[in-house]
């Protein structure tokens, strides 16, 4: 137990990292999900295809693989890309002006941190799940209301934030809640790419104290605590929105 | 991009695919054996049956699978009792720990599906079957079981896909599944894009095949 106290400070820091990753990736997931849902319901075939490809591929590949691909592979691709762009610009300028000196217009080395890779991947993955939630919620809005808004002469933007959005959120809330719980548990994977979250702290602590069970079970209970709090809060949110409907 | 590496190492990926397949199939099968009784007795009136089952389901659904795997694989080494018992031979094995963690995890999720299906059982159908003079076994075989399977299938197919995806973390504890193979190839050639996108393709194929099979099955069961 003494070991747990010694590491409590680090564990709390790790928990804070977990919360940060969860909240930032939730934001990305919500934005992506909303955009992709609108794209799926749009008239443009290109947008529909892109959104369908996005949701199908992301939902067919494990989160861990995507994370490793982005963290290790993304680094190479981004750097290769920025190198090629630099090369292209410089060649172009040299062809026009012999006195031109080579200059890196884009940084030659871009570092993708585990923090960024974790947040982006989790946001990207959950965004695909959010898409389905939002799509269902948008479809549940009665067509007549949108037609009525049109008849009142509201612009498309106005219709979206006055009529569609508030109702959509009400229908989407249970789905968003479920996705949030999934997201929270997915954050454990960021420890694999080296981010100092709760799991990584527990891993390091159990290595040096030889008490892996103690640390892992503690982290498990912290996750249970987060889930329980989320459940309470989500219930409150849902009742609040149903009251507004009446 | 140099995909000749992958072609040279295709055997590694094939063994990985095979490991993933049997690991997932066995844990799903064993998980189902836990889930059915757990799902049935979760709504039991006896507190001593209901509470442990609820605690089990709550714990395994509320914590990440990665942590569950670490508790079993690394955590078990802390207990002197476990180390000196016969079960230690198994707990030392990475594949046994993965199988145990996956089984317990899918068991908890599936139990919740089973419970939902039982709670939503149409009473009228069973009463009608009773009125026809069917025995309880006949009712189970002819009415409630086919009906329950039909209603549980969409949720269960999601669980199966979820399990295929979660099984990727087996690669972290040295198991040579698809992820493990990709990690080895990446380590050997430092070719993360090629190694992991191949793994992603394999998982994608696995997912689509599973979806296809379940869709066919659902169609087959439709009245």
Interface residues (C-beta under 8 A of the other chain):
Chain A: X57 X59 X60 X61 X62 X63 X64 X65 X66 X68 X69 X72 X73 X75 X76 X77 X185 X186 X187 X188 X189 X191 X192 X199 X202 X203 X206 X210 X211 X212 X213 X214 X216 X217 X219 X220 X223 X224 X227 X228
Chain B: X58 X59 X62 X63 X64 X65 X66 X67 X68 X70 X71 X74 X75 X76 X77 X78 X79 X164 X165 X166 X167 X168 X169 X171 X172 X179 X182 X183 X186 X192 X193 X196 X197 X199 X200 X203 X204 X207 X208
